[in-house]
Amino acid sequence: MARREADSWTTPADAVAKMRVRFERGEFLTAFAAGRAFEPLGIPLHGPSAAQLGADLAAARAWVQEWEQRRPPALRLEYKEIGGRVVGTNRVPARAWIDGYEELWAVLGVGARVHRFTRLRERAESRSPALAAWCAANPLKTLANADEWERLVATAGWIGERWRPGLYVRQIDVPGVDTKFVETHRGILTELLAVCLPAERIDYDAPPSDFAARHGFARRPDLVRIRALGAGAGLPDAFSEISVRVAELADAPLSASRFFVVENEINFLAFPSVLAAVAVWGGGYAVNRLAPLAWLREREVVYWGDIDTHGFAILSRMRARFPATRSMLMDRATLLAHRDHWVREPKPTRAALPGLTPAETALYEELRDDVHGPAVRLEQERIRFHHVENVLRHLR
């Protein structure tokens, strides 16, 4: 008999490994936690056939002896008879059985883990039956968070019982819990809160990564930074520059008639004087910050961004919110006049941009298709300042 045939016979270690795979999927612990009666578990054993018994009786006997002497004591063996005229009838193991949870824990050597899981589930049940049910359905996640379980359960309970509108995550008052703890464990906390909070308490439109928004906590307010460019800007007389909450600015329109949205901070600070106008620092988030300002549709909005694919993408999004937005210094002539200042755009976009004018679309496609060179980019801070002044002189 070829050696490889004997190597294919099921060993006690093979049988235990099969059961361990199912344990690590959590199915045994889930059934145990749910109080379901254990169904005896039988594992078919691949052993010697009658022909293999005759071909190498010593190997077959060694296999039987391994099962009888080295198997875990909690494994019960079921036998069958095989043989023939040459070697006679022989009893060999046909199936290994586990008859109960305790036997299974003993075979796998997981008694301590099971005991710990039981205590964790009981702790959750003392706070909320829904949390206990989550534990039963997710035993391995429960065990993976065992060291922090007490604080996780207490945090979920506090949010369920003590939360009120306007609270920040910082105000969760649980021993050992701070903002860093919540941020580090927001994934598991989001899962726990999904089962123990009423559906109306969860904003499912907010991504799970945004813990505060998803669970009704106040977030750091969006601020918009505005600089007066001349008389009639609408800022208080004592201030040349202010930062205000977007939500408050939405209800208090400025009297300026022209708004220059600038992505680069130094360009924002150095922007030349323009009557009845302000500069707004976009900082890459211009659309998101300005979107709530409905009254801005009634003003003249001029956007100045980098000449690259993402700069045009931001411009397109600006026009989706403020259709009359004009671009400034984002044209082919400006690009070609500053060839020595070109850099490489790290990750160009190839998205369709419906909010561009024909001239802007043509330049965007040239950049996208590398007509002027690979991933060409002209950052706005690299444009010579007399070009800025000339364009503004024309706008005036």
N, C-alpha and C positions, 0 to 999 in steps of 0.2 A: 504493500500500500504506500502510495506517495505521502511524503511527510506533510505536504500542504493540505491534504484531506483531514488529517488529525488536527492541524492548526485551525481548521474552520469549526471545530466542535465548540459548543458554548461552554465557557468556563464560569465559575461562580462570580468572578470579577465582571464578566460580560453581563450577566444578569443584573448585578447590582448597578452597573453603569446605565442600563436601560431604565431602571427605576429612578435613578438619580436625575436623568434628563427630564422625566415627568415631574419630579419634585421641584426642579429648578424652574419649570414653567409655572409653578404655583398651584397646580390643580389639586394636589393632595391637601395642601394647607387650606385652600378655599373650601373644599368639601368638609374638612375637619372643623373649620370655624363656623360653617353653616349648620353644624350639628347633623350632617348626613351620616347614616350608618355606613360603615366600611363594607365595600363589596370585595370579597376575597379576590386577590390579584394573582392570576396565573401567568407565568412566563414560559412559553414553549422552549424546550431545550433541543438544540441540534446536536445530536451525538452520532455514534457509529451505527451504520446500517448493518444488516446481517452479513452482507458480503465483506464489509470492512472489518467486522468482528472476526471472520474467518481468516482474513488476510493478515491481520496483526492483532492477535488476541491480547498481547501484552500492553499495547497502546490503549486498547479499549478498556482493559481492567484498570490501567492507571487513571484514565479519565473518570471511570466510575468511582475509584478510590478518592480522587480529588474532590468530587462532589460530596461524598459521604463523610470525609474527614475535615475538609477545609471550608465548607460552606458556612455562612453565618448561622448560628443556632436557630434564629427565628425563621429561617427559610425551611418550609416543609416540602419534602420531595414526593412527587407522584411517579410511580414506576410503570414500565411496560416490559413485556417479554419479547425478546428477539432471539434468533439463532437458526439452527438447521441441523442437518445430519452430521456435519463435521464437528461443530463445537458444542452442539446441544443447545438447550434453551437457557437464556441468560436474562436476568432482570437488570435493566439499565434505567437511569433517571430520564423521564420524559417531560416533566414540567416542574417548575419551582413555584411554590405558593407562599403568598403573604396573607395571613388571616385577619389582621387587625392593624389599627393605627400604631399601637405601641410596638408591634413587631416590625412594622415598616420603619418607624423612627430608629429602632435598634439596628436594623440592617444597614441603614444609610448613615448612622452615627450623627443624627441631627437632633437629638433630644433637647440639647441646650437651646438650639435655635427655635424649636417649636415652643419650648417653655417661654422664651423671650417674646415670641410673637403673640402668644396667648395673653401675656401681661400687657403688651402694647394695645391689643384689641380691647381688652377690658378697660384700659384707661380711656380709650376713645369712647367706649360705650357709656362710661360714666358721664361723659360730656354730651354725647349725641348718638342716638341709634343710627343715624345716617352715616356718621363717621365710622362706626363699628362695621356697618355694611360695606363701606369703602375698603376698610382693612381686609375684610373677608375676600373681597374681589381682587385686591391688590396686595397679597401677603408679602411678596418680595420687595415691593416698594416700601411697604411698612418697615420691614427689617432693615432696608438700606438707610432709612432715616431714624433708626432706633435711638441714636445718641441725642438727637434733637427732638424726639417725639413729644416729650412733655411740653416743650415750648411751642411746637407746631400746633398741637391740639389746643393749648391755652390761647394762642393767637387767633386761631379760627373761631374759638368760642367768644373771645373778646369782640372780634369784628361782628359776629352775629348778634351779640347782646348790647354792645356799648357804642357801636358806630352811630354817627349822626352826620348830616350834610355839613360840609365845610371843614371837616377834620382833615389834617394832613397825616400821612403814614407815620410821620415823626411822633404823633400824639398817641399811637398805640401804647397802652400802659400795661405791659406784661413784664414781670421780672425776667431779666436776661434777654429781652427782645428790644432791638433798636432798628433804625432804618436799614443798616447794613445787613442785619439778620433777615429782614423781609426781602431785601433785594437778592440776597444769596439763595434764599429758599422760595422765591416767588413761584417757581414751577409747581412744587408740591403743594404750596399753600393755595394756589389757584385751583388745583384738583380737589383739595379738601373743601374749599369754599363753594365749589360748584355743586356739591351734594348737600351742604348744610345751610346754604342761604336760599331764600325764596328767589325764584327766577327773576322777579322784578328788581331785585337788588343787584343784578349783574348786567353790565352793559356788554352784550355779546358782540357788538360792533367794534369794541376796542380790542386790540390784539392781546393775547395772554401775556406778552412781554411788557405791556403797559399796565402794571398791577394797579396803580392808583386810579387810572381812568376806568378800568374794568370793574372795580369794586367801589366806586363812588367817592374816593378820596380826592381832596383838593390837590391840584398840581401847581407847580411853580408857574406863576403867571407869565404869559408871553408879553415881552416888552418890545416896543418899537422905539428906535433912537432917531430923533429928528433934529436937524440943524437949520436955523434960519439963514437964508441966503441974502436977505435984504429987507427993506421996509415992506410992510404988508404981509409978512409971513404968518401972522396969527399967533405967534408964541408970546407968552408974557414978556413985557418989556425988559425985565431984569435978567432974562435968560437968552443966551444965544443958542443953546442946545438943551434938549430935554429927553429923558427916557420915560415913557408912560406905558401903563398897561393897555394892551390892545382892546380889551373889553371896555375900558373906560373911554378910550379914544373913539370907539365906535359910536358912543352916545354924545360925543362932544366934538363935532367937526371943526377942523381948522379953517380959517378964512383964506389961506393961501390958494391961489388959482392954479399953480403949477407944482408938481411933485417930481423930483428927480430921484429915482430909485437906483442906488449905487451899491455894487457888491463889495467893493474893496474899501476898507476902513480909512486908509490914508487919503484916497480920492474923495471920500465923504468929507473928511476934515479939510481938505485943500480946495474943495469945490469953489469956483469963482462966484462972485456976487451976482444975484439975479433978483430983480424986484418981484415982490408978491410970490416968492417961491421958497420951497424948503428942499433940503436933501434928506433922503431916508436911507439909512444903512440897511441893506438887505442881508448881508452876511451869508448868502447862500440859501436863505429861507424866506426870501421876500414874499413869495406867493402865500405861504402859510401864514406869515405874520400879518399881511395886509388884507387877506381875504375877508375878515369880518367888517372891514370899513366900507360899508355899502355906499356911503356918500362920496367915496373916492371916484365912483363912476362919473360923477358930475364935474370932476376936475381934469386938468390935463396931466397925464402921467407919462413920464419919459423914463425908459429903462436903459441902463448902461451896464452891460456885463462883459465878460470875456468873449473874444471871438474864437469860439471853439464849439464843438457839437453840444456840450452841456449848457453853454451860455445861451444858445438858441433854444434849447429845450426849456430853460427857465422863462425865456421871453414868450414862448408859445403858451406856457401855462399862465403867465401873467395876462395874456390876451384872453384866455378862457374866462378869467374872472373880470378883467377890465378891458373890454374889447377895443377901446380907443387908444390903448397904450402905443406910444411911439418908441422906436429904438434910437440910440445915439451912439455914434462911433462903433457901429457893428456892421460895417460895410466892406466891400472888396477893396476900395481905394485905401481905406485905413489899414487894412491887412497888408496890402502890397507895399505901402509906404514904410512899413516897419519890419521888413524882412529880417533885418539883423537882430530883432528882438523876439523872434519866434522861439517857442519851446515846444516840447512834446506833450500832448494830452495823454494822461495815464491810461484811461479806459474810455475811449470815445463811445458814444451811443449811436445806434443806427435806427432809432425809433422814428416812426412817421410823426411829423410835427405839423398839424393842420393849422396852427395859429400864426404862421409866418406869412409875410408879404411875398410876392413873386421874387423880388430881388434877394430877400433874406433866404428864401427857400433855395435859390440857386447857389448862394454862397454856402449854406449848410450842406447841400449835397456835394459841393466841391470838397469841403472839409471831410465829410463822411467817406467820400470815395478817394481820398488822398491825391486829389488833383494837383495840389501845391506842394506835396511832400507827405511823408508818413505822419499822421496824427498831428497836424499843424495846430498850434495854439498861440494866440496873442493875448496875453493877460492885460487887463485894462490898466494896471499900474505901470506897464511898459510903454504905453503910448506917450509920445512927447507932449508936454503940457501946452505948447502953443497950439496944437491941434484941438485940444479941449477948449481953449479960449476962442479959437476961430469958430468952432461949431456953435458955442453958446452965443457968440456975437451974431451969428446968423439967426439963431432962435429968438433972440431979443427983437 
